[in-house]
């Protein structure tokens, strides 16, 4: 019986951890990226399938649609803060790219209410 309880606990812990995106890149300094237009453009073009991707860019691209559809519910707290900061910057300074991202990942504005609520929650 002890083994069953341990196995059940381990399984539940594994499922809980699997419900979040990897935190492998949580230490990336997004301020450096936002301050460097060339670097920011490289990441954006990766996400839009218009350019090459770094490993970090591939990870973002892998989860961006799900994050938009769920209000970033699988994001770590760090990812939520950084996502709000980066998207806020893109919305303000790279409006065309923001429109392109919305067209690609939410073409019918089906999830707009969800991701807008998430983005505005940080204000």
Secondary structure as GFF3:
##gff-version 3
##sequence-region A 1 123
A	DSSP	alpha_helix	2	18	.	.	.	ID=ss1
A	DSSP	alpha_helix	30	35	.	.	.	ID=ss2
A	DSSP	alpha_helix	37	47	.	.	.	ID=ss3
A	DSSP	alpha_helix	55	70	.	.	.	ID=ss4
A	DSSP	alpha_helix	77	93	.	.	.	ID=ss5
A	DSSP	alpha_helix	95	105	.	.	.	ID=ss6
A	DSSP	alpha_helix	112	121	.	.	.	ID=ss7
###
